[in-house]
Amino acid sequence: MNSPTYAEAGVDVKKAESFVERLKRMSRRAGHDELWKGAGGYAAVYPTGKDQAIAVTTDGVGTKLLLANKLQRYDTIGIDLVAMCANDLICVGAKPTIFLDYFAIGVLEDNAADQIIKGIVDGCDQAGMILAGGETAEMPGLYQPGHFDLAGFALGNVSRSSLITGSGIAPGQTVIGVASSGIHSNGLSLARKVLPDTKECLESLLVPTHIYVQPVVQILNAIGSKIKGIAHITGGGWRNLFRLNETVGFAITNPLPIPPILQQIGKSVAAEEMYKTFNMGMGLSVIVNGTADYVIKVFQDAGFQAQVIGEVTDEAEKLRIGKVDGVKSITLGNS
Amino acid sequence: MNSPTYAEAGVDVKKAESFVERLKRMSRRAGHDELWKGAGGYAAVYPTGKDQAIAVTTDGVGTKLLLANKLQRYDTIGIDLVAMCANDLICVGAKPTIFLDYFAIGVLEDNAADQIIKGIVDGCDQAGMILAGGETAEMPGLYQPGHFDLAGFALGNVSRSSLITGSGIAPGQTVIGVASSGIHSNGLSLARKVLPDTKECLESLLVPTHIYVQPVVQILNAIGSKIKGIAHITGGGWRNLFRLNETVGFAITNPLPIPPILQQIGKSVAAEEMYKTFNMGMGLSVIVNGTADYVIKVFQDAGFQAQVIGEVTDEAEKLRIGKVDGVKSITLGNS
């Protein structure tokens, strides 16, 4: 079967993972032992007192930038940038507070730059953060005309008792899926490789990433002790669930609908590769001990489709997905 | 006189400053009032308690990246990255703790990537920080082969009593200069425009930025209440001194030696433009109330040349520089 992979789209995930492993070894210092361990490494958690810490994370939006550039639509890519960082912070139970942006461009073009910042500010408003600082770098020679890059840095507050470590995840617990808005900000290189270069496709891909902060903070405030894990589904697709706890697996029997743009990509890419690369309709997954009703209601009240999609199993690092459109079932391991 | 300016090198500082002003207006939110005001806006200062705060900042290394790429010498650019962030943190009196990197590249090339990270880790060791996280983004299509970008994000601890606001700067106080290692990480586009493209020049420009954290932390711990201002001399050159306090000026009568590479650039660029763009031999300036002897000794013991270079005056936002090599005197205003 001639099915393109993410690697063939120019992004070698294995190579990147091996680099990150070397990086971790190189950077290992005694000070790392003082950090608290948040679930999935979604954020570094730096204690500021006995019971309080600051969670910090950084992210970019990948080649979704090139889409904004191609369509000359710059007002939403900043929302993606904030989303990628803020949705990571909530996975360790942190409440996002402060955002900083790094914005690099060949030559500053006022209108595009203002639109990009407007998107970042919109994202910060959605996430309840303030844009407290940033760096704008004009770098003629590094970026081609019109090209730019964005990186985001986000801080959040978390207490010792509200830190989500993932260690409380156990077989039988409920897995909730919260709908994505579309492709979000991962897998764009592969998507662009297999999709036609039409305005319709490009606009579908550019839809900004959902920001899940407001309902998640509400849920954590109300029933934090019942929330055992939160996975932001980013690069690596549904394998992000494996980040939460190495001793469990997941049986997904009632997945959310797959957005049309991802269905279209799925016509050219094998199902397993799809689930290893894209969010497949689920931007966030929440593991609950006990009834899911309240959690689902809060997400729905905030305008997000959410439902019970399956449960935690005792099959370590195995993800079984049943009843997927047109595919009988899929099993993913953490590799 | 045909003297190239930074603007002619493709970097329009005025345009960038007007963009940053619009950005500040757009992003203004009530939450900003809760931040503490650190001197010069070198870092955002977010309170984590009544007497404690986290200072945060982000920066990049500008087109120094292109030099590393041209020389295929990747092991020091990470030091520059950490320096640009860590030296900003100490200007508000913060002790650097945590660093995160954003590393974007077209295609991940193992050796270069490892060298870049090694530099970041070296920089963190010098600054007493740990590399607690980061993002590595492979973006085929955005970056040309071999090109990459780096952004850094740094956190530090600061207490209410150790926060440097600049408000205590007053006429008659002593201005200390601490030597730079060379061009540091600002003004590279202009430097490249006027210098010959020889290996010798390029290597001089690539010398990594000094990291002043260790002596500054020692000084702040010992005589913090005497230190009224610290200016990291970055983009904008000596105009960075104006960031500290709007009501004073500076008379610099005994400047540090100008590094050879900056002298060479000075043959093609007018003196005023030089002082508005480059560090001119001074990577950091410290304003002390009282005797400078201890401060100078600590810098010298840490291996940095340091001396009294002048004093604070009552001429608001005016900088008089006397006895400069080959130039009788220069006066800079904050514009």
Interface residues (C-beta under 8 A of the other chain):
Chain A: A9 G10 V11 D12 K15 A16 F19 V20 R22 L23 M26 S27 R29 G31 H32 L35 G41 A43 A44 Y46 T48 G49 Q52 I54 V56 T57 T58 D59 G60 G62 T63 L65 L66 T97 I98 L100 D101 Y102 A104 V107 L108 D110 A113 D114 I117 K118 I120 V121 C124 D125 I130 L131 A132 G133 G134 E135 T136 A137 E138 M139 P140 G141 L142 Q144 H147 D149 A151 F153 L155 N157 S189
Chain B: A9 G10 V11 D12 K15 A16 F19 V20 R22 L23 M26 S27 R29 G31 H32 L35 G41 A43 A44 Y46 T48 G49 Q52 I54 V56 T57 T58 D59 G60 G62 T63 L65 L66 T97 I98 L100 D101 Y102 A104 V107 L108 D110 A113 D114 I117 K118 I120 V121 C124 D125 I130 L131 A132 G133 G134 E135 T136 A137 E138 M139 P140 G141 L142 Q144 H147 D149 A151 F153 L155 N157 S189
